[in-house]
Amino acid sequence: MTERGYNLRMSPLYYTISPDIFRKYPGYVRGVVLATGVHNGESPEALVRLLRQAEESVRARLNLETLAEQAAFKSWREAFRAFGAKPADFRPSIEAMARRVLRGDPLPSINTIVDIGNVISLRYLLPAGAHAIDHLTRDISLRLADGTENFIALGSEELEHPLPGEVIFAEGSTVLTRRWVWRQGNHTLTLPESTAIEFNVDGMPPTSRDVVEEAGKDSAGLISQFCGGQLHWEVLTEAHPRMQLI
C-alpha cells in the first residue's frame, strides 16, 4: 500500500454516506474521484487560464440580483435551512464563490488540486473540492453530527464543535468539513506534498446524477492532465453509499 502514497495499513478504509442523509435529502448524490500518486503544487498557466474562463462563464450566466433564486443555489439554501444553518450567515461554498466572481474579484490560484476544484465548481455550479487522504487512520463519512465532534477551520487554531444534526464530513470524531459544503478544516488540507486525494462533487436535486457524473469525469480528466497519478471514481447514492479508499 505504500506505493500508493498511503500509510501502511493492514485493514481497508472506507468512505460512507449515512442513510440519514438520503432519508432527509432524497435524490442527493456525491461523485468521488480517488487519485493516488498525484503531483500537487503551483498551477501551470494553462490551468489558471481555465479558472479565468470559468469565472467569465459565471459572469455570462448569472447576476447578483437573482443569484439566490437560481435552482443551483436555491436547493442548497433549503438544505442548509433543514439542518438549522441560515444561508445568509453560512453560504454554501458554490454560492459564496459565485458571489465573489460576480463582484469582479478573481479567485486566487492556490495550488493545482484546489484550482481544479474551483474550475469544476464554476463550470457546473456545483460544490466541488478535495481532501488529502495520505494520513487517514479511520473511515471517513458524510453524516449528521452529534455535537461532540472537533473542528478547526482552515486558517484558524480555534477548536469548534458542530451543532447536533448538522451535516458534516468527518474522519471519526474529527470534522473535515462543517455544514456539508460550507467550510473545510485544516486536517485534510491539500498541500504541495499531498500525494493521495479524494475529490467530491455534490449534486442536490434538481441537479441530476448525469450532471454529477459529467462533472466527475471532467474532474478526473483535469486531475490526470495536471497532476498525473492513478485514478478511480464512483458515484455514491442511496443504493450505493460506500466505497473503499484503501
SULCORNOR-V628157 format. One record per residue. PSI is psi in whole degrees, 0 to 359 (none if undefined). Layout:
BEGIN
psi = [PSI:PSI]
END
This chain:
BEGIN
psi = [339:333:346:0:8:162:149:127:154:345:154:159:148:158:121:145:126:143:331:325:314:328:320:333:75:139:355:140:154:121:136:121:124:123:128:156:29:160:110:167:202:136:137:163:325:322:321:323:320:323:316:323:321:323:316:324:326:317:330:334:332:164:156:325:326:13:316:339:355:136:325:331:330:319:324:324:316:322:319:316:325:332:19:15:121:122:331:334:327:89:137:145:320:324:317:320:315:319:319:315:318:338:358:18:104:143:137:148:117:298:175:312:314:317:323:318:319:322:312:316:313:324:316:355:46:148:131:143:170:157:136:134:19:323:26:142:351:165:154:151:150:120:179:138:150:353:353:352:161:141:133:115:154:126:7:162:3:129:130:164:133:162:146:133:351:143:123:157:124:153:102:239:6:120:128:323:130:155:47:284:41:297:133:153:180:337:318:35:135:124:168:330:358:131:349:131:159:138:122:142:121:135:119:132:138:5:130:162:324:320:318:319:320:315:324:317:320:316:312:321:318:320:316:317:316:344:346:205:185:131:147:141:151:164:120:128:177:323:340:77:2:143:156:135:313:none]
END
